[in-house]
Amino acid sequence: MTPAYFYNLAIVYREDYAAASYPMVPVVQGVSLTRRRILGWLGATLLTASWLGAVTDLGLLYAVTSTVLRGVFVATVVRQYRVDSDRATVRSFHASNAYLGCLLVAVVVEAVGI
């Protein structure tokens, strides 16, 4: 299984993977299927982040960070469907990394009590 952020890179660099005969999903099964997998991993990521907020005593910082950046992450994935460009795909890659990184920072800050 490959998380959404890596699928984004695989789409952008699919020609390089194809030239190297490396069987990445966008090369073997196409960009459309890869984007559907990104959508599936987006859902799994968002559900897991929501679950984490529900089963722990993480507070307002985590909730706000998750909610705001969730919107950005979803918007970039949706944009990939509307605009078939590597630029939109790279933005989705960066949004996924920012989402996960900021959630980690929020968890650490709240756990340590900074």
DSSP file (Angstrom, degrees, kcal/mol; ACC not computed):
  #  RESIDUE AA STRUCTURE BP1 BP2  ACC     N-H-->O    O-->H-N    N-H-->O    O-->H-N    TCO  KAPPA ALPHA  PHI   PSI    X-CA   Y-CA   Z-CA
    1    1 A M              0   0    0      0, 0.0     0, 0.0     0, 0.0     0, 0.0   0.000 360.0 360.0 360.0 140.5    0.0    0.0    0.0
    2    2 A T        -     0   0    0      2,-0.0    39,-0.1     3,-0.0     5,-0.1  -0.975 360.0-124.1-122.9 124.2    1.2    3.5   -0.9
    3    3 A P    >>  -     0   0    0      0, 0.0     4,-1.6     0, 0.0     3,-0.8  -0.168  31.6-102.8 -63.8 161.4    0.1    6.6    0.9
    4    4 A A  H 3> S+     0   0    0      1,-0.3     4,-1.8     2,-0.2    34,-0.1   0.841 115.7  59.5 -55.4 -40.8   -1.4    9.5   -1.0
    5    5 A Y  H 3> S+     0   0    0      1,-0.2     4,-1.4     2,-0.2    -1,-0.3   0.888 106.5  47.3 -62.0 -36.9    1.6   11.7   -0.9
    6    6 A F  H <> S+     0   0    0     -3,-0.8     4,-2.3     1,-0.2    -1,-0.2   0.857 106.0  57.9 -74.8 -32.7    3.8    9.1   -2.7
    7    7 A Y  H  X S+     0   0    0     -4,-1.6     4,-2.1     2,-0.2    -1,-0.2   0.881 102.2  57.0 -60.0 -37.0    1.1    8.5   -5.4
    8    8 A N  H  X S+     0   0    0     -4,-1.8     4,-2.2     1,-0.2    -1,-0.2   0.940 108.3  45.3 -59.2 -46.5    1.3   12.2   -6.2
    9    9 A L  H  X S+     0   0    0     -4,-1.4     4,-2.6     1,-0.2    -1,-0.2   0.889 109.2  56.2 -64.0 -38.1    5.0   11.9   -6.9
   10   10 A A  H  < S+     0   0    0     -4,-2.3    -1,-0.2     1,-0.2    -2,-0.2   0.867 107.9  48.9 -62.8 -35.4    4.5    8.8   -8.9
   11   11 A I  H >< S+     0   0    0     -4,-2.1     3,-1.3     2,-0.2     4,-0.2   0.950 112.7  46.6 -66.4 -48.6    2.1   10.7  -11.1
   12   12 A V  H 3< S+     0   0    0     -4,-2.2     3,-0.3     1,-0.3    -2,-0.2   0.881 122.1  35.9 -62.6 -38.7    4.4   13.6  -11.6
   13   13 A Y  T 3X S+     0   0    0     -4,-2.6     4,-2.3     1,-0.2     3,-0.3   0.077  79.6 119.5-103.9  23.8    7.4   11.3  -12.4
   14   14 A R  H <> S+     0   0    0     -3,-1.3     4,-2.6     1,-0.2    -1,-0.2   0.844  73.5  54.2 -59.8 -35.4    5.5    8.6  -14.3
   15   15 A E  H  > S+     0   0    0     -3,-0.3     4,-2.5    -4,-0.2    -1,-0.2   0.887 108.7  49.0 -67.2 -37.3    7.6    9.1  -17.4
   16   16 A D  H  > S+     0   0    0     -3,-0.3     4,-1.7     2,-0.2    -2,-0.2   0.915 112.3  47.9 -66.1 -43.1   10.8    8.6  -15.5
   17   17 A Y  H  <>S+     0   0    0     -4,-2.3     5,-3.0     2,-0.2    -2,-0.2   0.913 112.5  49.5 -63.2 -41.8    9.4    5.5  -13.9
   18   18 A A  H ><5S+     0   0    0     -4,-2.6     3,-1.5     1,-0.2    -2,-0.2   0.923 109.1  51.6 -63.4 -43.8    8.3    4.2  -17.3
   19   19 A A  H 3<5S+     0   0    0     -4,-2.5    -1,-0.2     1,-0.3    -2,-0.2   0.825 112.4  46.5 -62.5 -31.1   11.7    5.0  -18.9
   20   20 A A  T 3<5S-     0   0    0     -4,-1.7    -1,-0.3    -5,-0.1    -2,-0.2   0.385 112.8-121.5 -90.0   3.9   13.4    3.0  -16.1
   21   21 A S  T < 5 +     0   0    0     -3,-1.5    -3,-0.2     1,-0.2    -2,-0.1   0.854  59.1 154.1  56.4  37.3   10.8    0.1  -16.5
   22   22 A Y      < -     0   0    0     -5,-3.0     2,-2.3    -6,-0.2    -1,-0.2  -0.874  45.5-132.6 -98.1 119.8    9.8    0.6  -12.9
   23   23 A P        +     0   0    0      0, 0.0     2,-0.2     0, 0.0    -5,-0.1  -0.359  40.2 162.1 -80.5  67.9    6.2   -0.6  -12.4
   24   24 A M    >>  -     0   0    0     -2,-2.3     4,-2.5   -10,-0.1     3,-1.0  -0.512  52.0-106.5 -79.4 155.6    4.6    2.2  -10.5
   25   25 A V  H 3>>S+     0   0    0      1,-0.3     4,-3.3     2,-0.2     5,-0.9   0.871 118.0  52.3 -53.8 -46.1    0.8    2.4  -10.5
   26   26 A P  H 345S+     0   0    0      0, 0.0     4,-0.3     0, 0.0    -1,-0.3   0.824 114.6  44.5 -63.2 -26.9    0.5    5.4  -12.8
   27   27 A V  H <45S+     0   0    0     -3,-1.0    -2,-0.2     3,-0.2     4,-0.1   0.913 124.3  31.7 -78.0 -45.1    2.7    3.6  -15.3
   28   28 A V  H  <5S+     0   0    0     -4,-2.5    -3,-0.2     1,-0.1    -1,-0.1   0.880 137.7  17.4 -83.4 -41.1    1.1    0.2  -15.1
   29   29 A Q  T  <5S-     0   0    0     -4,-3.3     4,-0.4    -5,-0.3    -2,-0.1   0.446 109.1-107.3-118.3  -2.4   -2.6    1.1  -14.4
   30   30 A G     >< -     0   0    0     -5,-0.9     4,-1.6    -4,-0.3    -1,-0.2  -0.004  26.5 -83.1  98.3 160.1   -2.9    4.8  -15.4
   31   31 A V  H  > S+     0   0    0     -5,-0.2     4,-2.6     2,-0.2     5,-0.2   0.857 119.9  60.6 -69.7 -37.7   -3.2    8.2  -13.8
   32   32 A S  H  > S+     0   0    0      1,-0.2     4,-1.7     2,-0.2    -1,-0.2   0.930 107.8  43.4 -59.6 -47.4   -7.0    7.9  -13.3
   33   33 A L  H  > S+     0   0    0     -4,-0.4     4,-2.1     1,-0.2    -1,-0.2   0.893 111.9  55.0 -64.5 -39.3   -6.7    4.8  -11.1
   34   34 A T  H  X S+     0   0    0     -4,-1.6     4,-2.2     1,-0.2    -2,-0.2   0.906 106.5  50.7 -61.7 -41.3   -3.9    6.4   -9.2
   35   35 A R  H  X S+     0   0    0     -4,-2.6     4,-2.2     1,-0.2    -1,-0.2   0.866 107.6  53.3 -66.0 -34.7   -6.0    9.4   -8.5
   36   36 A R  H  X S+     0   0    0     -4,-1.7     4,-2.1     2,-0.2    -1,-0.2   0.885 108.6  50.3 -64.9 -36.9   -8.8    7.2   -7.2
   37   37 A R  H  X S+     0   0    0     -4,-2.1     4,-2.7     2,-0.2     5,-0.2   0.891 107.1  54.0 -67.4 -38.1   -6.2    5.6   -4.9
   38   38 A I  H  X S+     0   0    0     -4,-2.2     4,-2.6     1,-0.2    -2,-0.2   0.926 108.1  50.6 -58.5 -44.1   -5.2    9.0   -3.7
   39   39 A L  H  X S+     0   0    0     -4,-2.2     4,-2.2     2,-0.2    -2,-0.2   0.903 109.9  50.0 -61.2 -41.7   -8.8    9.7   -2.9
   40   40 A G  H  X S+     0   0    0     -4,-2.1     4,-2.2     2,-0.2    -2,-0.2   0.917 112.4  46.0 -63.1 -44.0   -9.0    6.5   -0.9
   41   41 A W  H  X S+     0   0    0     -4,-2.7     4,-2.7     2,-0.2    -2,-0.2   0.845 108.5  57.1 -69.3 -32.9   -5.9    7.2    1.1
   42   42 A L  H  X S+     0   0    0     -4,-2.6     4,-2.7    -5,-0.2     5,-0.2   0.953 108.5  47.1 -58.7 -48.9   -7.2   10.8    1.7
   43   43 A G  H  X S+     0   0    0     -4,-2.2     4,-2.6     1,-0.2    -2,-0.2   0.919 112.6  48.6 -58.6 -45.5  -10.3    9.3    3.2
   44   44 A A  H  X S+     0   0    0     -4,-2.2     4,-2.2     1,-0.2    -1,-0.2   0.898 112.4  49.1 -62.5 -41.1   -8.3    6.9    5.3
   45   45 A T  H  X S+     0   0    0     -4,-2.7     4,-2.4     2,-0.2    -2,-0.2   0.925 112.9  46.1 -64.8 -45.6   -6.0    9.6    6.5
   46   46 A L  H  X S+     0   0    0     -4,-2.7     4,-2.3     1,-0.2    -2,-0.2   0.896 112.8  49.9 -67.4 -39.8   -8.8   12.0    7.5
   47   47 A L  H  X S+     0   0    0     -4,-2.6     4,-2.6    -5,-0.2    -1,-0.2   0.911 111.7  48.7 -64.0 -41.3  -10.7    9.2    9.3
   48   48 A T  H  X S+     0   0    0     -4,-2.2     4,-2.6    -5,-0.2    -2,-0.2   0.909 110.9  49.7 -65.3 -42.4   -7.6    8.2   11.2
   49   49 A A  H  X S+     0   0    0     -4,-2.4     4,-1.9     2,-0.2    -1,-0.2   0.899 112.9  47.4 -63.6 -39.9   -6.9   11.8   12.2
   50   50 A S  H  X S+     0   0    0     -4,-2.3     4,-1.8     2,-0.2    -2,-0.2   0.917 111.3  50.9 -65.9 -43.1  -10.5   12.2   13.3
   51   51 A W  H  X S+     0   0    0     -4,-2.6     4,-2.3     1,-0.2    -2,-0.2   0.914 107.9  53.1 -59.6 -44.1  -10.4    9.0   15.3
   52   52 A L  H  X S+     0   0    0     -4,-2.6     4,-0.9     1,-0.2     6,-0.3   0.911 109.2  48.8 -59.4 -43.4   -7.2   10.1   17.0
   53   53 A G  H  < S+     0   0    0     -4,-1.9    -1,-0.2     1,-0.2    -2,-0.2   0.837 113.4  48.4 -64.4 -32.1   -8.9   13.3   18.1
   54   54 A A  H  < S+     0   0    0     -4,-1.8    -2,-0.2     1,-0.2    -1,-0.2   0.835 114.0  42.1 -79.1 -33.8  -11.8   11.4   19.4
   55   55 A V  H  < S+     0   0    0     -4,-2.3     2,-0.2    -5,-0.1    -1,-0.2   0.462 112.2  55.2 -97.7  -0.6  -10.0    8.7   21.4
   56   56 A T  S  < S-     0   0    0     -4,-0.9     0, 0.0    -5,-0.2     0, 0.0  -0.680  86.6-112.8-119.5 176.7   -7.4   10.9   23.0
   57   57 A D        +     0   0    0     -2,-0.2    -4,-0.1     2,-0.0     2,-0.1  -0.065  60.9 145.5-102.5  33.8   -7.5   14.1   25.1
   58   58 A L        -     0   0    0     -6,-0.3    -2,-0.1    -5,-0.2    49,-0.1  -0.430  35.2-153.5 -64.2 147.5   -6.0   16.2   22.4
   59   59 A G     >  -     0   0    0     -2,-0.1     4,-2.2     4,-0.0     5,-0.1   0.101  34.2 -45.9-109.9-145.0   -7.5   19.7   22.6
   60   60 A L  H  > S+     0   0    0      1,-0.2     4,-3.0     2,-0.2     5,-0.3   0.851 123.4  57.4 -63.4 -41.1   -8.3   22.8   20.6
   61   61 A L  H  > S+     0   0    0      1,-0.2     4,-2.6     2,-0.2     5,-0.2   0.936 111.0  43.8 -58.0 -47.4   -4.9   23.1   18.8
   62   62 A Y  H  > S+     0   0    0     44,-0.2     4,-2.8     2,-0.2     5,-0.2   0.928 114.6  49.9 -62.9 -44.8   -5.2   19.6   17.3
   63   63 A A  H  X S+     0   0    0     -4,-2.2     4,-2.3     2,-0.2    -2,-0.2   0.918 114.8  42.7 -62.1 -45.2   -8.9   20.2   16.4
   64   64 A V  H  X S+     0   0    0     -4,-3.0     4,-2.8     2,-0.2     5,-0.4   0.932 115.6  48.9 -68.1 -45.7   -8.3   23.5   14.7
   65   65 A T  H  X S+     0   0    0     -4,-2.6     4,-2.2    -5,-0.3     5,-0.3   0.937 114.4  45.9 -58.8 -47.5   -5.1   22.3   12.9
   66   66 A S  H  X S+     0   0    0     -4,-2.8     4,-1.6    -5,-0.2    -1,-0.2   0.910 115.5  45.9 -62.8 -44.0   -6.9   19.2   11.7
   67   67 A T  H  X S+     0   0    0     -4,-2.3     4,-1.5    -5,-0.2    -2,-0.2   0.940 116.1  42.5 -68.1 -48.4  -10.0   21.0   10.5
   68   68 A V  H  X S+     0   0    0     -4,-2.8     4,-1.4     1,-0.2     3,-0.2   0.951 119.5  41.9 -66.0 -49.5   -8.3   23.9    8.7
   69   69 A L  H  X S+     0   0    0     -4,-2.2     4,-2.8    -5,-0.4    -1,-0.2   0.784 106.5  63.7 -73.1 -24.9   -5.6   21.8    7.0
   70   70 A R  H  X S+     0   0    0     -4,-1.6     4,-2.9    -5,-0.3     5,-0.2   0.925 102.4  51.0 -58.8 -44.0   -8.1   19.1    6.2
   71   71 A G  H  X S+     0   0    0     -4,-1.5     4,-2.3     1,-0.2    -2,-0.2   0.900 111.0  47.1 -60.8 -41.6   -9.9   21.6    4.0
   72   72 A V  H  X S+     0   0    0     -4,-1.4     4,-2.1     2,-0.2    -2,-0.2   0.932 113.0  48.9 -65.3 -45.6   -6.7   22.5    2.2
   73   73 A F  H  X S+     0   0    0     -4,-2.8     4,-1.8     1,-0.2    -2,-0.2   0.933 113.2  46.4 -60.8 -48.1   -5.7   18.9    1.7
   74   74 A V  H  X S+     0   0    0     -4,-2.9     4,-2.7     1,-0.2     5,-0.2   0.915 110.2  54.3 -61.7 -43.1   -9.2   18.0    0.3
   75   75 A A  H  X S+     0   0    0     -4,-2.3     4,-2.1    -5,-0.2    -1,-0.2   0.884 108.2  48.8 -60.8 -39.1   -9.2   21.0   -1.9
   76   76 A T  H  X S+     0   0    0     -4,-2.1     4,-1.3     2,-0.2    16,-0.3   0.872 111.7  48.7 -71.1 -34.7   -5.9   20.1   -3.5
   77   77 A V  H  X S+     0   0    0     -4,-1.8     4,-0.9     2,-0.2     3,-0.3   0.920 111.9  49.2 -69.0 -42.2   -7.0   16.5   -4.2
   78   78 A V  H >X S+     0   0    0     -4,-2.7     4,-1.3     1,-0.2     3,-0.8   0.895 105.9  58.1 -61.6 -39.3  -10.2   17.7   -5.7
   79   79 A R  H 3X S+     0   0    0     -4,-2.1     4,-3.3     1,-0.3    -1,-0.2   0.848  96.7  62.4 -61.3 -33.3   -8.3   20.2   -7.9
   80   80 A Q  H 3< S+     0   0    0     -4,-1.3    -1,-0.3    -3,-0.3    -2,-0.2   0.864 104.2  48.5 -59.2 -34.6   -6.3   17.2   -9.3
   81   81 A Y  H << S+     0   0    0     -4,-0.9    -1,-0.2    -3,-0.8    -2,-0.2   0.832 117.6  40.4 -73.8 -32.2   -9.6   15.9  -10.7
   82   82 A R  H  < S+     0   0    0     -4,-1.3     2,-0.6     1,-0.3    -2,-0.2   0.839 121.4  39.4 -85.3 -35.3  -10.5   19.2  -12.2
   83   83 A V  S  < S-     0   0    0     -4,-3.3     2,-2.0    -5,-0.2    -1,-0.3  -0.927  71.3-155.2-122.0 105.5   -7.1   20.3  -13.5
   84   84 A D        +     0   0    0     -2,-0.6     2,-0.3    -3,-0.2    -4,-0.1  -0.557  50.7 121.4 -82.0  80.9   -5.1   17.5  -15.0
   85   85 A S  S  > S-     0   0    0     -2,-2.0     4,-1.6    -5,-0.1     5,-0.1  -0.985  70.5-126.9-142.4 152.9   -1.7   19.0  -14.5
   86   86 A D  H  > S+     0   0    0     -2,-0.3     4,-2.7     1,-0.2     5,-0.2   0.828 110.5  61.3 -65.6 -30.9    1.5   18.1  -12.8
   87   87 A R  H  > S+     0   0    0      2,-0.2     4,-2.1     1,-0.2    -1,-0.2   0.926 104.7  46.6 -62.0 -45.2    1.4   21.4  -10.9
   88   88 A A  H  > S+     0   0    0      1,-0.2     4,-1.7     2,-0.2    -1,-0.2   0.875 112.9  50.9 -63.6 -37.0   -1.9   20.5   -9.3
   89   89 A T  H  X S+     0   0    0     -4,-1.6     4,-2.0     2,-0.2    -2,-0.2   0.899 108.6  50.3 -68.4 -41.3   -0.5   17.1   -8.4
   90   90 A V  H  X S+     0   0    0     -4,-2.7     4,-2.5     2,-0.2    -2,-0.2   0.884 108.1  54.0 -64.7 -38.1    2.6   18.6   -6.8
   91   91 A R  H  X S+     0   0    0     -4,-2.1     4,-2.6     1,-0.2    -1,-0.2   0.900 107.2  50.9 -62.3 -39.7    0.4   21.0   -4.8
   92   92 A S  H  X S+     0   0    0     -4,-1.7     4,-2.3   -16,-0.3    -1,-0.2   0.894 108.4  52.7 -64.0 -39.3   -1.5   18.0   -3.5
   93   93 A F  H  X S+     0   0    0     -4,-2.0     4,-2.0     2,-0.2    -2,-0.2   0.942 112.1  44.7 -59.0 -49.0    1.8   16.4   -2.5
   94   94 A H  H  X S+     0   0    0     -4,-2.5     4,-2.6     1,-0.2    -2,-0.2   0.885 111.8  52.7 -65.4 -38.8    2.8   19.5   -0.6
   95   95 A A  H  X S+     0   0    0     -4,-2.6     4,-2.7     2,-0.2    -1,-0.2   0.899 108.3  50.5 -64.0 -40.2   -0.6   19.8    1.1
   96   96 A S  H  X S+     0   0    0     -4,-2.3     4,-2.3     2,-0.2     5,-0.2   0.915 112.6  46.3 -65.5 -41.3   -0.5   16.2    2.2
   97   97 A N  H  X S+     0   0    0     -4,-2.0     4,-2.7     2,-0.2     5,-0.2   0.908 113.3  49.0 -65.9 -41.8    3.0   16.6    3.8
   98   98 A A  H  X S+     0   0    0     -4,-2.6     4,-2.8     2,-0.2     5,-0.3   0.913 111.0  51.2 -63.5 -42.3    1.9   19.9    5.4
   99   99 A Y  H  X S+     0   0    0     -4,-2.7     4,-2.2     2,-0.2    -2,-0.2   0.957 114.8  41.0 -59.5 -52.3   -1.2   18.3    6.8
  100  100 A L  H  X S+     0   0    0     -4,-2.3     4,-2.1     1,-0.2    -2,-0.2   0.899 116.9  49.0 -65.4 -41.1    0.7   15.4    8.3
  101  101 A G  H  X S+     0   0    0     -4,-2.7     4,-2.2    -5,-0.2    -2,-0.2   0.921 112.5  46.5 -65.4 -44.5    3.5   17.5    9.6
  102  102 A C  H  X S+     0   0    0     -4,-2.8     4,-2.6    -5,-0.2    -1,-0.2   0.869 110.5  53.5 -68.2 -35.9    1.3   20.1   11.2
  103  103 A L  H  X S+     0   0    0     -4,-2.2     4,-2.5    -5,-0.3    -1,-0.2   0.925 108.6  50.3 -62.4 -42.5   -0.8   17.4   12.8
  104  104 A L  H  X S+     0   0    0     -4,-2.1     4,-2.5     2,-0.2    -2,-0.2   0.926 110.6  48.7 -60.4 -45.1    2.4   15.9   14.3
  105  105 A V  H  X S+     0   0    0     -4,-2.2     4,-3.0     1,-0.2     5,-0.2   0.917 111.0  50.8 -61.3 -43.7    3.5   19.3   15.6
  106  106 A A  H  X S+     0   0    0     -4,-2.6     4,-2.4     2,-0.2     5,-0.2   0.910 110.8  48.9 -61.4 -42.1    0.0   19.9   17.2
  107  107 A V  H  X S+     0   0    0     -4,-2.5     4,-2.6     2,-0.2    -2,-0.2   0.935 113.9  45.7 -62.5 -46.4    0.1   16.4   18.8
  108  108 A V  H  X S+     0   0    0     -4,-2.5     4,-2.7     2,-0.2     5,-0.3   0.936 113.0  49.7 -63.9 -47.0    3.6   17.1   20.3
  109  109 A V  H  X>S+     0   0    0     -4,-3.0     4,-1.8     1,-0.2     5,-1.8   0.923 115.7  42.9 -59.2 -45.2    2.7   20.6   21.5
  110  110 A E  H  <5S+     0   0    0     -4,-2.4    -1,-0.2    -5,-0.2    -2,-0.2   0.877 114.6  49.8 -71.0 -36.3   -0.4   19.4   23.2
  111  111 A A  H  <5S+     0   0    0     -4,-2.6    -2,-0.2    -5,-0.2    -1,-0.2   0.889 117.2  39.9 -68.3 -38.8    1.2   16.3   24.7
  112  112 A V  H  <5S-     0   0    0     -4,-2.7    -1,-0.2    -5,-0.2    -2,-0.2   0.758 107.3-128.1 -82.0 -25.3    4.1   18.2   26.1
  113  113 A G  T  <5       0   0    0     -4,-1.8    -3,-0.2    -5,-0.3    -4,-0.1   0.840 360.0 360.0  83.2  34.0    1.9   21.1   27.1
  114  114 A I      <       0   0    0     -5,-1.8    -4,-0.1    -6,-0.2    -5,-0.1   0.484 360.0 360.0 -71.0 360.0    3.9   23.9   25.5
